Amino acid sequence: QVQLVESGGGLVQAGGSLRVSCVASGRTLSSYVMGWFRQAPGKEREFVAVINWGGSRQYYADSVKGRFTISRDNAKNTVYLQMNSLKPEDTAVYYCAASATYDTDSSGYRYWGQGTQVTVSS
């Protein structure tokens, strides 16, 4: 079992940058594929990015491709989401999640963090 805790959310102006982090405990992060998802008010949770066990492979939602970067530091048991050129439509609660498989579907993720709020003002 693994526990995930996100941090780094906040309020930023459109065009700005923010990095959110997710620290794992209980089991080594390298055992899992890690994903970031987000949920805006009144909307369903959606996939943002995924990274494989060693960090050599990433995949992004079209809405964030070229602006967001997912990375991981297994030695620190931490996964990151660097968000640049932020837009008001990026406003959401951002969740990290752990999976045994490389997946973009939230149903494939067994462990979830509590989320961190990201708000982008126009």
PyMOL CGO cylinders between C-alpha atoms (Angstrom):
from pymol import cmd
from pymol.cgo import CYLINDER

trace = [
    CYLINDER, 0.00, 0.00, 0.00, 1.15, 3.55, -0.69, 0.3, 1, 1, 1, 1, 1, 1,
    CYLINDER, 1.15, 3.55, -0.69, 0.04, 6.91, 0.65, 0.3, 1, 1, 1, 1, 1, 1,
    CYLINDER, 0.04, 6.91, 0.65, 0.22, 9.97, -1.61, 0.3, 1, 1, 1, 1, 1, 1,
    CYLINDER, 0.22, 9.97, -1.61, 0.31, 13.60, -0.54, 0.3, 1, 1, 1, 1, 1, 1,
    CYLINDER, 0.31, 13.60, -0.54, 0.18, 16.46, -3.03, 0.3, 1, 1, 1, 1, 1, 1,
    CYLINDER, 0.18, 16.46, -3.03, 1.47, 19.98, -2.44, 0.3, 1, 1, 1, 1, 1, 1,
    CYLINDER, 1.47, 19.98, -2.44, 2.36, 23.12, -4.33, 0.3, 1, 1, 1, 1, 1, 1,
    CYLINDER, 2.36, 23.12, -4.33, -1.03, 24.27, -5.50, 0.3, 1, 1, 1, 1, 1, 1,
    CYLINDER, -1.03, 24.27, -5.50, -2.09, 27.88, -5.29, 0.3, 1, 1, 1, 1, 1, 1,
    CYLINDER, -2.09, 27.88, -5.29, -3.28, 30.96, -7.11, 0.3, 1, 1, 1, 1, 1, 1,
    CYLINDER, -3.28, 30.96, -7.11, -1.44, 32.12, -10.22, 0.3, 1, 1, 1, 1, 1, 1,
    CYLINDER, -1.44, 32.12, -10.22, -2.18, 34.56, -13.02, 0.3, 1, 1, 1, 1, 1, 1,
    CYLINDER, -2.18, 34.56, -13.02, -2.84, 33.38, -16.54, 0.3, 1, 1, 1, 1, 1, 1,
    CYLINDER, -2.84, 33.38, -16.54, 0.43, 32.80, -18.36, 0.3, 1, 1, 1, 1, 1, 1,
    CYLINDER, 0.43, 32.80, -18.36, 2.23, 31.95, -15.15, 0.3, 1, 1, 1, 1, 1, 1,
    CYLINDER, 2.23, 31.95, -15.15, 3.81, 28.74, -13.92, 0.3, 1, 1, 1, 1, 1, 1,
    CYLINDER, 3.81, 28.74, -13.92, 3.35, 26.41, -10.99, 0.3, 1, 1, 1, 1, 1, 1,
    CYLINDER, 3.35, 26.41, -10.99, 4.86, 23.11, -9.94, 0.3, 1, 1, 1, 1, 1, 1,
    CYLINDER, 4.86, 23.11, -9.94, 2.88, 20.61, -7.92, 0.3, 1, 1, 1, 1, 1, 1,
    CYLINDER, 2.88, 20.61, -7.92, 4.51, 17.70, -6.15, 0.3, 1, 1, 1, 1, 1, 1,
    CYLINDER, 4.51, 17.70, -6.15, 3.35, 14.35, -4.89, 0.3, 1, 1, 1, 1, 1, 1,
    CYLINDER, 3.35, 14.35, -4.89, 5.26, 12.50, -2.19, 0.3, 1, 1, 1, 1, 1, 1,
    CYLINDER, 5.26, 12.50, -2.19, 4.71, 8.80, -1.62, 0.3, 1, 1, 1, 1, 1, 1,
    CYLINDER, 4.71, 8.80, -1.62, 5.13, 6.85, 1.59, 0.3, 1, 1, 1, 1, 1, 1,
    CYLINDER, 5.13, 6.85, 1.59, 4.53, 3.29, 2.64, 0.3, 1, 1, 1, 1, 1, 1,
    CYLINDER, 4.53, 3.29, 2.64, 6.02, 1.71, -0.45, 0.3, 1, 1, 1, 1, 1, 1,
    CYLINDER, 6.02, 1.71, -0.45, 8.66, 2.76, -2.93, 0.3, 1, 1, 1, 1, 1, 1,
    CYLINDER, 8.66, 2.76, -2.93, 7.37, 4.96, -5.73, 0.3, 1, 1, 1, 1, 1, 1,
    CYLINDER, 7.37, 4.96, -5.73, 9.36, 3.04, -8.35, 0.3, 1, 1, 1, 1, 1, 1,
    CYLINDER, 9.36, 3.04, -8.35, 6.86, 0.18, -8.02, 0.3, 1, 1, 1, 1, 1, 1,
    CYLINDER, 6.86, 0.18, -8.02, 4.15, 2.28, -9.67, 0.3, 1, 1, 1, 1, 1, 1,
    CYLINDER, 4.15, 2.28, -9.67, 3.21, 4.11, -12.79, 0.3, 1, 1, 1, 1, 1, 1,
    CYLINDER, 3.21, 4.11, -12.79, 2.22, 7.61, -11.69, 0.3, 1, 1, 1, 1, 1, 1,
    CYLINDER, 2.22, 7.61, -11.69, -0.47, 9.81, -13.12, 0.3, 1, 1, 1, 1, 1, 1,
    CYLINDER, -0.47, 9.81, -13.12, -1.88, 13.27, -12.61, 0.3, 1, 1, 1, 1, 1, 1,
    CYLINDER, -1.88, 13.27, -12.61, -5.58, 13.94, -12.94, 0.3, 1, 1, 1, 1, 1, 1,
    CYLINDER, -5.58, 13.94, -12.94, -7.68, 17.02, -12.34, 0.3, 1, 1, 1, 1, 1, 1,
    CYLINDER, -7.68, 17.02, -12.34, -11.26, 17.87, -11.53, 0.3, 1, 1, 1, 1, 1, 1,
    CYLINDER, -11.26, 17.87, -11.53, -12.84, 21.25, -12.10, 0.3, 1, 1, 1, 1, 1, 1,
    CYLINDER, -12.84, 21.25, -12.10, -16.07, 22.31, -10.36, 0.3, 1, 1, 1, 1, 1, 1,
    CYLINDER, -16.07, 22.31, -10.36, -19.07, 20.63, -11.94, 0.3, 1, 1, 1, 1, 1, 1,
    CYLINDER, -19.07, 20.63, -11.94, -16.93, 18.47, -14.21, 0.3, 1, 1, 1, 1, 1, 1,
    CYLINDER, -16.93, 18.47, -14.21, -15.72, 14.91, -14.17, 0.3, 1, 1, 1, 1, 1, 1,
    CYLINDER, -15.72, 14.91, -14.17, -12.18, 14.02, -13.21, 0.3, 1, 1, 1, 1, 1, 1,
    CYLINDER, -12.18, 14.02, -13.21, -9.94, 14.02, -16.27, 0.3, 1, 1, 1, 1, 1, 1,
    CYLINDER, -9.94, 14.02, -16.27, -6.55, 12.63, -17.18, 0.3, 1, 1, 1, 1, 1, 1,
    CYLINDER, -6.55, 12.63, -17.18, -3.64, 15.08, -17.36, 0.3, 1, 1, 1, 1, 1, 1,
    CYLINDER, -3.64, 15.08, -17.36, -0.37, 13.14, -17.63, 0.3, 1, 1, 1, 1, 1, 1,
    CYLINDER, -0.37, 13.14, -17.63, 1.24, 9.78, -16.92, 0.3, 1, 1, 1, 1, 1, 1,
    CYLINDER, 1.24, 9.78, -16.92, 4.83, 8.65, -16.45, 0.3, 1, 1, 1, 1, 1, 1,
    CYLINDER, 4.83, 8.65, -16.45, 6.18, 5.11, -16.43, 0.3, 1, 1, 1, 1, 1, 1,
    CYLINDER, 6.18, 5.11, -16.43, 8.13, 3.45, -13.64, 0.3, 1, 1, 1, 1, 1, 1,
    CYLINDER, 8.13, 3.45, -13.64, 11.59, 4.69, -14.59, 0.3, 1, 1, 1, 1, 1, 1,
    CYLINDER, 11.59, 4.69, -14.59, 10.51, 8.04, -16.02, 0.3, 1, 1, 1, 1, 1, 1,
    CYLINDER, 10.51, 8.04, -16.02, 11.53, 7.34, -19.60, 0.3, 1, 1, 1, 1, 1, 1,
    CYLINDER, 11.53, 7.34, -19.60, 8.03, 7.50, -21.04, 0.3, 1, 1, 1, 1, 1, 1,
    CYLINDER, 8.03, 7.50, -21.04, 5.36, 10.17, -20.61, 0.3, 1, 1, 1, 1, 1, 1,
    CYLINDER, 5.36, 10.17, -20.61, 2.00, 10.87, -22.16, 0.3, 1, 1, 1, 1, 1, 1,
    CYLINDER, 2.00, 10.87, -22.16, -0.17, 13.96, -21.94, 0.3, 1, 1, 1, 1, 1, 1,
    CYLINDER, -0.17, 13.96, -21.94, -3.72, 15.03, -22.53, 0.3, 1, 1, 1, 1, 1, 1,
    CYLINDER, -3.72, 15.03, -22.53, -4.01, 17.17, -25.65, 0.3, 1, 1, 1, 1, 1, 1,
    CYLINDER, -4.01, 17.17, -25.65, -5.21, 20.09, -23.55, 0.3, 1, 1, 1, 1, 1, 1,
    CYLINDER, -5.21, 20.09, -23.55, -1.89, 20.32, -21.68, 0.3, 1, 1, 1, 1, 1, 1,
    CYLINDER, -1.89, 20.32, -21.68, 0.61, 18.99, -24.22, 0.3, 1, 1, 1, 1, 1, 1,
    CYLINDER, 0.61, 18.99, -24.22, 3.50, 21.37, -24.70, 0.3, 1, 1, 1, 1, 1, 1,
    CYLINDER, 3.50, 21.37, -24.70, 2.68, 23.28, -21.51, 0.3, 1, 1, 1, 1, 1, 1,
    CYLINDER, 2.68, 23.28, -21.51, 2.87, 20.67, -18.73, 0.3, 1, 1, 1, 1, 1, 1,
    CYLINDER, 2.87, 20.67, -18.73, 5.72, 18.31, -17.90, 0.3, 1, 1, 1, 1, 1, 1,
    CYLINDER, 5.72, 18.31, -17.90, 5.49, 15.27, -15.66, 0.3, 1, 1, 1, 1, 1, 1,
    CYLINDER, 5.49, 15.27, -15.66, 8.65, 13.95, -14.02, 0.3, 1, 1, 1, 1, 1, 1,
    CYLINDER, 8.65, 13.95, -14.02, 9.65, 11.76, -11.13, 0.3, 1, 1, 1, 1, 1, 1,
    CYLINDER, 9.65, 11.76, -11.13, 12.51, 11.30, -8.70, 0.3, 1, 1, 1, 1, 1, 1,
    CYLINDER, 12.51, 11.30, -8.70, 12.27, 7.76, -7.39, 0.3, 1, 1, 1, 1, 1, 1,
    CYLINDER, 12.27, 7.76, -7.39, 15.10, 8.36, -4.92, 0.3, 1, 1, 1, 1, 1, 1,
    CYLINDER, 15.10, 8.36, -4.92, 12.93, 11.04, -3.30, 0.3, 1, 1, 1, 1, 1, 1,
    CYLINDER, 12.93, 11.04, -3.30, 9.69, 9.08, -3.78, 0.3, 1, 1, 1, 1, 1, 1,
    CYLINDER, 9.69, 9.08, -3.78, 8.29, 12.15, -5.51, 0.3, 1, 1, 1, 1, 1, 1,
    CYLINDER, 8.29, 12.15, -5.51, 6.50, 12.89, -8.76, 0.3, 1, 1, 1, 1, 1, 1,
    CYLINDER, 6.50, 12.89, -8.76, 6.12, 16.39, -10.16, 0.3, 1, 1, 1, 1, 1, 1,
    CYLINDER, 6.12, 16.39, -10.16, 3.89, 18.25, -12.55, 0.3, 1, 1, 1, 1, 1, 1,
    CYLINDER, 3.89, 18.25, -12.55, 5.44, 21.42, -13.94, 0.3, 1, 1, 1, 1, 1, 1,
    CYLINDER, 5.44, 21.42, -13.94, 2.72, 23.63, -15.38, 0.3, 1, 1, 1, 1, 1, 1,
    CYLINDER, 2.72, 23.63, -15.38, 3.65, 26.53, -17.67, 0.3, 1, 1, 1, 1, 1, 1,
    CYLINDER, 3.65, 26.53, -17.67, 1.58, 28.98, -19.68, 0.3, 1, 1, 1, 1, 1, 1,
    CYLINDER, 1.58, 28.98, -19.68, -1.34, 28.37, -17.37, 0.3, 1, 1, 1, 1, 1, 1,
    CYLINDER, -1.34, 28.37, -17.37, -4.84, 29.22, -18.52, 0.3, 1, 1, 1, 1, 1, 1,
    CYLINDER, -4.84, 29.22, -18.52, -8.01, 29.89, -16.49, 0.3, 1, 1, 1, 1, 1, 1,
    CYLINDER, -8.01, 29.89, -16.49, -9.40, 26.60, -17.80, 0.3, 1, 1, 1, 1, 1, 1,
    CYLINDER, -9.40, 26.60, -17.80, -6.59, 24.78, -15.98, 0.3, 1, 1, 1, 1, 1, 1,
    CYLINDER, -6.59, 24.78, -15.98, -8.27, 25.71, -12.70, 0.3, 1, 1, 1, 1, 1, 1,
    CYLINDER, -8.27, 25.71, -12.70, -9.04, 22.48, -10.86, 0.3, 1, 1, 1, 1, 1, 1,
    CYLINDER, -9.04, 22.48, -10.86, -8.10, 20.22, -7.99, 0.3, 1, 1, 1, 1, 1, 1,
    CYLINDER, -8.10, 20.22, -7.99, -5.07, 18.24, -9.11, 0.3, 1, 1, 1, 1, 1, 1,
    CYLINDER, -5.07, 18.24, -9.11, -4.64, 14.66, -7.93, 0.3, 1, 1, 1, 1, 1, 1,
    CYLINDER, -4.64, 14.66, -7.93, -1.72, 12.29, -8.21, 0.3, 1, 1, 1, 1, 1, 1,
    CYLINDER, -1.72, 12.29, -8.21, -2.42, 8.60, -8.43, 0.3, 1, 1, 1, 1, 1, 1,
    CYLINDER, -2.42, 8.60, -8.43, -0.50, 5.31, -8.54, 0.3, 1, 1, 1, 1, 1, 1,
    CYLINDER, -0.50, 5.31, -8.54, -1.14, 2.39, -10.84, 0.3, 1, 1, 1, 1, 1, 1,
    CYLINDER, -1.14, 2.39, -10.84, 0.38, -1.00, -11.59, 0.3, 1, 1, 1, 1, 1, 1,
    CYLINDER, 0.38, -1.00, -11.59, -0.07, -0.39, -15.32, 0.3, 1, 1, 1, 1, 1, 1,
    CYLINDER, -0.07, -0.39, -15.32, 0.63, 2.42, -17.79, 0.3, 1, 1, 1, 1, 1, 1,
    CYLINDER, 0.63, 2.42, -17.79, -2.86, 3.84, -18.10, 0.3, 1, 1, 1, 1, 1, 1,
    CYLINDER, -2.86, 3.84, -18.10, -4.74, 7.04, -18.84, 0.3, 1, 1, 1, 1, 1, 1,
    CYLINDER, -4.74, 7.04, -18.84, -8.04, 5.81, -17.39, 0.3, 1, 1, 1, 1, 1, 1,
    CYLINDER, -8.04, 5.81, -17.39, -8.61, 6.80, -13.78, 0.3, 1, 1, 1, 1, 1, 1,
    CYLINDER, -8.61, 6.80, -13.78, -10.23, 3.44, -13.07, 0.3, 1, 1, 1, 1, 1, 1,
    CYLINDER, -10.23, 3.44, -13.07, -6.82, 1.83, -13.47, 0.3, 1, 1, 1, 1, 1, 1,
    CYLINDER, -6.82, 1.83, -13.47, -5.36, 3.75, -10.53, 0.3, 1, 1, 1, 1, 1, 1,
    CYLINDER, -5.36, 3.75, -10.53, -5.60, 2.17, -7.11, 0.3, 1, 1, 1, 1, 1, 1,
    CYLINDER, -5.60, 2.17, -7.11, -4.07, 4.83, -4.88, 0.3, 1, 1, 1, 1, 1, 1,
    CYLINDER, -4.07, 4.83, -4.88, -4.95, 8.51, -4.82, 0.3, 1, 1, 1, 1, 1, 1,
    CYLINDER, -4.95, 8.51, -4.82, -3.81, 11.61, -3.01, 0.3, 1, 1, 1, 1, 1, 1,
    CYLINDER, -3.81, 11.61, -3.01, -6.17, 14.11, -1.43, 0.3, 1, 1, 1, 1, 1, 1,
    CYLINDER, -6.17, 14.11, -1.43, -5.62, 16.71, -4.14, 0.3, 1, 1, 1, 1, 1, 1,
    CYLINDER, -5.62, 16.71, -4.14, -4.23, 20.23, -4.30, 0.3, 1, 1, 1, 1, 1, 1,
    CYLINDER, -4.23, 20.23, -4.30, -6.13, 23.25, -5.60, 0.3, 1, 1, 1, 1, 1, 1,
    CYLINDER, -6.13, 23.25, -5.60, -4.76, 25.16, -8.57, 0.3, 1, 1, 1, 1, 1, 1,
    CYLINDER, -4.76, 25.16, -8.57, -6.51, 28.40, -9.46, 0.3, 1, 1, 1, 1, 1, 1,
    CYLINDER, -6.51, 28.40, -9.46, -5.58, 30.44, -12.52, 0.3, 1, 1, 1, 1, 1, 1,
    CYLINDER, -5.58, 30.44, -12.52, -6.91, 33.97, -12.66, 0.3, 1, 1, 1, 1, 1, 1,
    CYLINDER, -6.91, 33.97, -12.66, -7.51, 35.81, -15.92, 0.3, 1, 1, 1, 1, 1, 1,
]
cmd.load_cgo(trace, "trace")
